[in-house]
Amino acid sequence: MKNLKAFLLLFVFALIGLVPAQAQRVESDSKVIGKWDLTITMEKEQLENLGIFRHGLMASDGFPGWLEIKLSGFSTLVGYYVGYEGSARPISEIHYDADKDKYHFTIPPQWMDIEDLYFEFSLKDDKLTGYQMLKGNKLEWTGVRAPSLERKEPPVWGNPINLLTDNMDRWIIPANNKFQMVDGVMVNKEKGGNLVTNQKFNDFKLSIEFRYPEGSNSGIYLRGRYELQIEDSKGRADAVSIGGIYGFIAPSVNAAKKPGEWQTYEVTLVGRHVTVVHNGIETVSNRPIPGITGGSLDSKEGEPGPIMVQGDHGPIEFRKFVITPAVN
């Protein structure tokens, strides 16, 4: 009888313990769940403190970011975060403070030698408003729901445009530019600025021939937002290696040639869906890109965007760079 009473007492305590957990349950249709395009505000003093320079952007323009929030199990919010640099970072748990009606999470640093990053935000009128702490700087940001970019009809392709001209007049040339045309080849011999086309595009096909020396790193930003990685990846086929979309989509195989050899990319971007053929091998097959990658120009995913070529990482050469935009 004594054991039965003890068992019933423990059972009652267990039921009581379940009540708060059930009260805090997050519903699967919670409005905070989804993918969000962020704009991070940095004042001039904050830019100087953090040592940040971005081609073509002033502090008032804001810096791009991306946040995905999803439900894990019955009650835990998790996600991914992309800042103004680096790749998508997992968020182990997003906490909700019901008293303040605010959410918060912490993630470790990636490429910087700093403390963990703290984020806090709230949801109102289907928009996020929050801030993050970085090196003692409070960086405020806002978030809007990312567009689906679904296409109802297949693209109709227009005329090809050669982006390599002798005077490089199809590019916005930065002050720290190291790119130059040498015998019809666009060459970046050392770290410098990033090139951005002066024309913006929606859907397109891209045909490129490139090469790099051993150990080098570059990339091509589709619409200025999604980095197609170029890197001497030493045989790797992961989410940050050559042939994939940086931080999001790993190539199915490493199709790279040896450093110093000419290579090809054939890329098709329609809405969010991208196909990459690297040296004749399809490494990404009509995969949706979840969101912007680190280093992108902006987070305005619903708008046309330029092509950007990374020049701030290492040497790279291009002897073919042709884009065929969709006309519908």
C-alpha positions in Angstrom: 0.0 0.0 0.0 2.9 2.3 0.9 4.5 1.7 -2.5 1.2 2.3 -4.3 0.8 5.7 -2.5 4.4 6.7 -3.5 3.7 5.7 -7.1 0.5 7.7 -7.2 2.3 10.7 -5.7 5.1 10.6 -8.3 2.5 10.2 -11.0 0.6 13.4 -9.8 3.9 15.3 -9.7 4.7 14.1 -13.2 1.4 15.4 -14.5 1.9 18.7 -12.8 5.3 19.0 -14.4 3.8 18.5 -17.8 1.4 21.4 -17.6 4.0 24.2 -18.0 5.5 22.4 -21.0 2.2 22.1 -22.7 1.4 25.7 -21.9 4.6 26.8 -23.7 3.9 24.5 -26.7 4.7 26.3 -30.0 2.0 25.6 -32.7 3.1 24.5 -36.1 1.4 27.5 -37.7 3.1 30.0 -35.5 3.5 33.3 -37.4 7.2 33.5 -36.5 8.0 30.3 -38.4 9.4 30.9 -41.9 12.3 32.5 -43.8 13.1 36.1 -43.2 15.2 38.6 -45.2 17.0 40.9 -42.8 18.4 44.4 -43.1 21.0 45.2 -40.4 21.7 48.8 -39.6 25.3 49.9 -38.8 26.3 53.4 -37.9 29.6 54.9 -39.2 31.2 54.4 -35.8 30.1 50.8 -35.6 31.5 50.1 -39.1 34.9 51.6 -38.0 34.8 49.6 -34.7 34.1 46.4 -36.6 36.5 47.1 -39.4 33.8 46.5 -42.1 33.9 47.8 -45.6 31.4 46.8 -48.3 31.7 47.8 -52.0 28.9 50.1 -53.0 27.2 50.2 -49.7 26.9 53.0 -47.1 25.9 52.5 -43.5 22.5 54.0 -44.2 21.8 51.3 -46.9 21.9 48.6 -44.3 23.6 45.2 -44.5 21.9 42.0 -45.5 21.1 39.1 -43.4 18.8 36.0 -43.4 17.0 34.0 -40.7 15.1 30.8 -40.9 12.9 29.7 -38.0 11.3 26.3 -37.9 9.7 23.9 -35.4 11.6 20.9 -34.1 9.4 18.4 -32.5 6.4 19.7 -30.5 7.7 22.9 -28.8 11.3 23.8 -29.8 12.1 26.5 -32.3 15.4 26.1 -34.1 16.8 27.7 -37.3 19.7 29.0 -39.4 21.2 32.5 -39.5 23.3 34.2 -42.2 25.0 37.5 -41.5 26.8 40.0 -43.7 29.7 37.5 -44.0 30.3 33.7 -43.6 27.9 30.8 -44.2 24.6 29.7 -42.8 25.0 28.9 -39.1 22.6 26.5 -37.2 20.7 27.9 -34.3 20.2 25.1 -31.6 17.2 26.8 -30.0 15.3 30.0 -30.2 13.8 30.9 -26.8 10.5 32.7 -26.3 9.9 35.0 -23.4 6.1 35.2 -23.0 6.2 38.0 -20.4 8.1 40.3 -22.9 6.7 38.8 -26.0 10.2 38.5 -27.4 12.5 35.8 -28.9 16.2 35.4 -28.4 19.0 33.1 -29.3 22.8 32.8 -29.2 25.2 31.4 -31.8 29.0 31.0 -31.6 31.2 33.1 -33.9 32.4 31.6 -37.2 35.4 33.4 -38.8 35.9 36.1 -36.1 37.7 35.7 -32.8 35.0 37.1 -30.7 32.4 36.2 -28.0 29.1 34.4 -28.8 26.6 36.5 -30.7 23.3 37.4 -28.9 20.1 38.1 -30.9 16.8 39.4 -29.6 13.7 40.2 -31.6 9.9 40.5 -31.7 7.2 39.9 -34.3 4.5 42.5 -35.1 2.4 42.9 -38.2 4.3 40.1 -39.9 7.6 41.9 -39.5 10.6 41.2 -37.3 12.3 43.9 -35.3 15.4 43.2 -33.2 19.1 43.6 -32.6 22.3 41.6 -32.2 25.3 42.2 -30.1 28.7 42.1 -31.9 31.9 43.2 -30.2 30.0 45.3 -27.8 28.1 47.0 -30.6 24.3 46.9 -30.6 23.2 46.4 -34.3 19.5 46.9 -34.9 17.8 45.0 -37.7 14.4 44.4 -39.3 13.1 41.4 -41.1 10.5 40.8 -43.8 9.2 37.5 -44.9 11.2 36.1 -47.8 9.4 35.7 -51.2 8.8 32.3 -52.7 10.1 33.3 -56.1 7.8 30.7 -57.6 7.6 30.9 -61.4 4.3 30.1 -63.1 5.7 29.7 -66.6 9.1 28.5 -67.9 11.5 31.2 -69.0 11.8 32.5 -72.5 15.5 33.3 -73.1 16.7 36.5 -74.7 20.0 37.3 -76.4 23.3 36.5 -74.8 25.3 39.4 -73.4 29.1 39.2 -73.3 30.3 40.7 -70.0 34.0 40.7 -71.0 34.8 43.9 -73.0 38.2 45.5 -73.5 37.2 48.6 -71.4 35.2 46.6 -68.8 32.3 48.9 -69.4 29.7 46.3 -68.2 31.1 46.5 -64.7 31.0 49.0 -61.8 34.7 49.4 -61.0 35.5 49.8 -57.3 38.2 52.2 -56.0 40.4 49.2 -54.8 39.9 47.3 -58.1 42.7 44.8 -59.1 40.8 43.4 -62.2 42.1 44.2 -65.6 41.7 43.0 -69.2 44.8 41.2 -70.5 44.6 39.9 -74.1 40.8 39.3 -73.8 41.1 37.7 -70.3 39.7 39.4 -67.2 42.5 39.0 -64.6 42.6 39.6 -60.9 46.2 39.1 -59.9 45.8 39.9 -56.2 43.2 40.7 -53.5 41.2 43.8 -54.3 37.7 44.9 -54.8 34.6 43.0 -56.0 33.2 43.7 -59.5 29.5 44.3 -59.9 27.6 44.4 -63.2 25.9 47.7 -64.0 22.9 45.7 -65.3 20.5 43.7 -63.1 18.8 40.4 -63.9 15.9 38.2 -62.9 16.3 34.7 -64.3 19.2 33.9 -66.5 21.7 31.4 -67.9 25.4 32.0 -67.3 28.3 30.5 -69.2 31.8 31.0 -67.7 35.4 29.8 -68.3 37.8 30.5 -65.4 41.0 29.4 -63.7 42.8 30.0 -60.4 46.2 29.3 -58.9 46.7 26.8 -56.1 45.1 27.8 -52.9 43.0 30.6 -54.3 39.4 31.5 -53.6 36.7 33.5 -55.3 33.0 33.3 -56.1 30.2 34.5 -58.3 27.1 36.1 -56.7 24.0 35.3 -58.7 21.7 38.4 -58.5 24.3 39.7 -56.1 22.9 37.4 -53.4 23.7 33.7 -53.9 27.4 32.8 -54.0 28.5 30.1 -56.5 31.7 29.0 -54.9 35.1 29.1 -56.7 37.8 27.6 -54.6 40.8 25.2 -54.7 38.8 22.7 -52.6 41.4 19.9 -52.6 38.9 17.2 -53.6 36.1 18.2 -51.1 32.4 18.1 -52.0 30.8 19.9 -49.0 28.6 22.9 -48.6 31.5 25.4 -48.9 33.4 23.8 -51.7 33.6 24.5 -55.4 30.6 23.6 -57.5 28.0 24.4 -54.9 26.1 27.3 -53.4 28.1 28.5 -50.5 26.9 27.3 -47.2 23.6 25.9 -48.5 24.0 23.4 -51.4 26.9 21.0 -51.6 27.9 19.8 -55.0 27.0 16.2 -55.8 30.7 15.6 -56.6 33.9 17.5 -56.8 34.3 18.1 -60.5 37.2 20.5 -60.3 40.3 20.3 -62.4 43.8 21.0 -61.1 44.7 24.6 -60.2 46.0 26.5 -63.2 43.7 24.6 -65.7 40.8 26.3 -67.4 37.4 25.2 -66.1 33.8 25.8 -67.0 30.5 26.7 -65.3 27.1 26.5 -67.0 24.5 27.9 -64.6 20.8 28.3 -64.8 18.9 30.3 -62.2 15.0 30.4 -62.4 13.3 31.8 -59.3 15.1 30.1 -56.4 16.0 27.0 -58.4 19.6 26.7 -59.6 21.3 24.1 -61.8 25.1 24.1 -61.9 27.2 22.1 -64.5 30.8 22.2 -63.6 33.3 21.0 -66.3 30.4 19.1 -68.0 29.2 17.4 -64.8 25.9 18.4 -63.1 26.9 19.2 -59.6 23.6 20.9 -58.5 20.4 19.7 -60.1 17.5 22.2 -60.0 17.8 22.8 -56.3 16.1 25.7 -54.4 18.4 28.1 -52.8 17.0 28.7 -49.2 18.2 32.3 -48.9 21.0 34.8 -49.3 24.6 33.8 -48.6 27.2 35.7 -46.6 28.8 38.7 -48.4 25.8 39.4 -50.6 24.9 42.9 -51.7 21.4 43.0 -50.2 18.6 40.9 -49.0 15.9 42.1 -51.4 15.3 38.7 -52.9 12.1 39.7 -54.8 14.0 42.2 -56.9 16.4 41.8 -59.9 20.1 41.8 -59.0 23.5 42.1 -60.6 26.3 39.6 -61.0 29.1 40.2 -58.5 32.6 38.6 -58.8 34.7 38.3 -55.7 38.0 40.0 -56.0 38.8 40.3 -52.3 39.8 36.7 -51.7 42.4 35.8 -54.2 43.6 35.6 -57.8 41.2 34.6 -60.5 40.9 34.8 -64.3 38.0 34.7 -66.7 38.2 34.2 -70.4 34.5 33.7 -71.0 31.6 35.4 -69.1 28.3 35.4 -71.0 24.8 35.9 -69.5 21.6 35.1 -71.3 18.7 36.8 -69.4 15.1 35.7 -69.5 12.7 38.1 -71.2 9.5 37.1 -69.5 
